Amino acid sequence: MTTASTPATAQTRTTPNASVAIQFALAGLVWGSSFLFIAVALTGISPTQVAWSRLALGAIALGLVVALRRERLPRSPRVWGHMTVLAVTFCVVPYLLFSWAQQHVTSGLASIYNATTPIMTAIMAGLVLRAEKLKPVQIAGIVIGMLGVAVIIAPWQGLDFSQSLVAQFAILGATACYGFSLAYMRRFASNTGMSAAMFSFLNIGIGAVVMTLLAPVIALQPVRLDPWVVASVVLLGFFGTGFAYIWNQNTVRAWGPTRASTVTYITPVVGVALGAVVLGEQLGWNEPMGALVVFLGILLAQNRLRLRRRRDPAGRVGAAAPPDTIRTAEGRPAGRG
């Protein structure tokens, strides 16, 4: 693993490309499996206990990595303040929402909705936090992505606001939290001086502390443990909420955020496949169809579809027009402070 000075710095990449590709694939596989782990864990413990246990175990895993690397905690109160905001919005709230929602929707559908995160990130970065200016094509992507969500919800089947529909909105609330956090991270926490391991440890660790403080109030329900529940919680905590964050941070630093964000396309495929094979879940035609529309919206929202070709001064047809600016790995235009 490389050590960088920001959560997504543009420093020289030293991680071998094969290693980065492996970490990218592992992150996609583990995060895609997380929805299965949550579904199995819910058969023995409550949603709040799922959120609490995954944060606690993830913090332990990341803490061990930081300790082995002998890294020091940051001293700046500003850094701790920003990391606390991220811990709540990127971990505590969405983990609680996902865990509650998966009592009422399939793990496959939850994984599909999770793919709306880049759409939510574009909305938050462009319209809420003003971290970047949206281009018309990106706005079109957001609209198309929302149309894809509407196809998944299938309003023509009737909206009775049952637990399932409320749960779907809860998951969208969770991905909105992810989008806010990623935009906040880009604007306020891109120059913290921390390595990927330390950044991830503080994010998950502070979230674990918050959940531990809340546990006496929200997480004292009875438990019914069996080997499958225990294994799911351990895998969800140590890998899905622990090591996968470091793998993803290393991928972002080596490949940049746009290329690294394609993990979004892996997780729903893994989630739907595992839900169908392991849990026997079934999806309606509108859910994968809506997912495809969402993916199209993601491509547009990330300004990744450049179909126009232009002629160079010699009159030859060139490649697709390059981006307006060269961007650093944290997604900001290069050369800006």
N, C-alpha and C positions, 0 to 999 in steps of 0.2 A: 504494500500500500504506500501511496505517496503522502507526504505531509505538505499541506498548503496553508497559506495564511488567512484564507477566507473560506466560507462554506462553498464557494464556487469560484476560486481564483483563476486568473489567467496566467499563472506561472508556467514555467516550462514543464511539460509532462515527462515524468520519468518512469511511470508504470508501463511495462510492456503491453502492447496492444492486445496480445492474446490473454493476458491476465485481466485486462479491463473487460474484454468480451465475455470472459467467464463470469466475472462479477456482475455484469449486466444481465446475463442469462439467469444467474442464481437469484438475483433480486426479483426478476420477473416471475420466476418459478415460485419463490417463497411467498411473494405478495399475492400471486394468483391463488396459492393454496391457503392463504390466511382466511378466506371466506369459508372454506371447508372446516378449518380448525375452529373458527368461531361457532359454526353451526353445531359441531360435535360437542364443544365445550358447554354450550347452552343446555345440553341435555342433563348436565349435572350441577351447574352453577348459574347464578343470576347474571344478567347483562352487566351490572356494575362490578361484579366480581371478575368477570372476564376482562373488562377494561383495566381494573386495578392490577390483576395478576400479570397481564401482558406488559404493563408499564414497569412493574416491579422487577420482573424477570429480565426485561429488556435493559433496564438500568444496571442490573447486576452484570449482564454480559458485556455491555459497553464499558462499565466501570473497570472490569478486569482488563479489557484491552488498553484503556487509558493508564491503568496502574502498571501494566507490563511495559508500556512505552515510556513510563516515568514522565508523563506530561503534567504540567502545572495548571491549576485552575486559573481562569482570568481574574484579575483584580478590579477591573473597571466596573463600577456600579451601573454604568450605562449598558454594558454588555449583559450583565445579569438581568437588568430590567427588560431589555429586548428579548432575551432568551426565555424569560418568564411569560411574556406575551405569547411567544411562539409555542411554549409548552402547553398553554391552555388552549390556544386556537388550533394547533397542529396535532395535538395528542389527546388531551383530556376530553374536550367536547366532541370531536368526531369519533373517538373510540367509544364513548358512551352511546352516541347516536347509532353507530353501526351495530353495536352489540344489541341494543334494544330493537332496532329495526329487523334484525335477522331472526327474531322470534316469529315474524309475520310474513317475511318474504324468503324466497329461496336463496341459497348462497350464490347460485349462478346469476340471478337477477341483481343481487347486491354487487357482484363483480362488474356487471355491465354498467350500472349506475356509477361505479367508481371511476369509470373511464371518462366521465364528464369533468374530471378535475382540471384538465387544460382549458376547457371552456370557462369554467369558473375563475381560473387564474387570469385569463384574458379580461374578463369582466372586472375583477378586482383591481388588476394592475392598471387598466385603462380608464375605468369609470369611477372607482372608489378611492384608491390610494394615489391615482395619477402618477404611477411609477413609469408609465410609458404612454405614448400617444398612439391610439388605435388608427390603423389605416382602414379605408372603406372595405377592403377585402376581409380584414379581420372582423369587422362588425358584421359582415355577411356571414362569416363563419360562426359567430356567436348565435345569430338568428337561426342558421341551419342546425346548429347543435341543439338549440332549444326545441326546434321542430322534431328532431330525433327523439328527444325526451318525451315529447307529446305522443309520438308513435308508440313508445314503450308503455306509457301510461294507458293508452288506448281509450280516450274519453268516449268514443262511439259505443263502447260496451256499457256505458253508464258509470257515473261517479256517485257512489253511495258513501264515500268517506269512511269506509271500513278501516279496520286496523291495517290492512295491507296497503291501502292508498296512503294513509297517514305515514306508514313506515317508509314508503317510497319517497315522500316529501322529506322525511327525516334524513334519509341517505343523501338526498340533494342538499340538505342543510349541512351535512358532514363534508361533502365535496366543496361546498361554498366556503367552509372553514379552511379546507386545504388550500383553496384558491387564494383566500385572504392571506393565509400564512406565507405562501410562496411569494406573493407580491410584497408582503411586509418584509420578508427575508431579503428580497432583492433591494428594497429601498433602505432598510435600516440596519441590516445585519450582514452586509456583504464585505465588510472590512473589519472583522473582529479579531483577526490574527490567530484564529484557532485552527487546528487540524480538523480533518473530517471526523476523526474519532472523538475528539473533545467536543466539537460542535454537536454531534449526535448524542453524546453522553449527557450534555447539559440539557438538550431538548427533551430527551426521554427521562432523565433523572429528575428534573424539576417537575415534570408531569407526574412522575411516580410519587414525589413528595406531596403534591397537591391532592392526588387521589388517596394517599394514606391519611391525610388530615381529614378528608371527607368520608373515609371508610366507616367510622363509627355511626355515621348518619345514614349512609346510602348503601352500604355493602355488608350488612350483617344477616343476610338471608341464610337459610339452611343450605347445605351442600350435599351432593350425592356423587361421590367420586368412584370412578372405575378406571381401568388402565387406559381406555380410549380417551376419556375426559382429561386425565392427567397428561397423557402424551400430547394431546392437542394444545393444552395450555402451555406446556413446556416448549413445543415447537413454535407456537405463536409468539411466545415471549422472547425466547433466546434468538430465534432467527427472524421472524416477521417483524418484531419490534426492536431487535438488537442488531445483529450483524448485517442484515439487509440494508440498514441505513448507512452503514459505512461503505458497503459495496456501491450503493447508489451515489453517495457523495464522491467516491473515487471516479465513478463513471462520468459524473457531471464535470469534474475537474479535468478529465482527460479528453472527453469528447465535446464538452459544451452542453448547455441545457437543452437545446433543441433536439439534438441527436439522442441525448440521454432520455428525454421525455418519451421516446418511442416505446419505453417499457410499458406505457399506457396501453399499447396494443397487445401486449403479451398477457397481462394479468386477467382480462376478461375471458380470453381463450382458455387459459388454465383453469380459471374459476368455473366456467360453464362446463368444461370437460370433466373436472373432478366432481362437480355436483351431480352430473348425469350418471357417471360411472359408479361413484361411491355411494351417493345418497339416492340415486334413482329419480332425480329431479327432472321435470319436463318444462320446456319453454314454449310459449305460444309463438306463432309466426311473426307477430309484431315486435317481439323483444329483440331477436337478432337483426331484424330489419331496421328497427330503430337504432340499434348499436352501429350499424353501417352508416346511417345518416349522421350520427354523432361523430364517427371517425372522420367523415368528410368535413364536418364543421371544425374539427380539431385541426385538420390540415390547413384549412383556410384561416382559422384564428391564429395559427402559428406562422402564417404567411409562408407556407412551404410549397404551395402550388404556384409555380412560375412558368406559365405556358407560353408567354409571348417571347418571340425572338426579335432581335433587332440587328440592323446592319452596322458594321463597323465603318470607319471613314473610307475604306477601300471598296465599300459596296458589297462585301461578303456577308452572308448570314452568319451571325455569331450564336453563341450559346445563350441560354436564358439570361435575362438581365440580372446582374448581381444585386444583392441587397443594397439599400440606400446607405447603410453604414456598416463598418466592420464592428462586430460586437465582441465584447469580452465574454469569458465563460459564465459570468454571472448575469449575462443578458443585457447589460447596459452598453450603450454605444462607446466604442473605444475612445479614449482620450478625455472622457469626462471624469470628474472627480467623484 
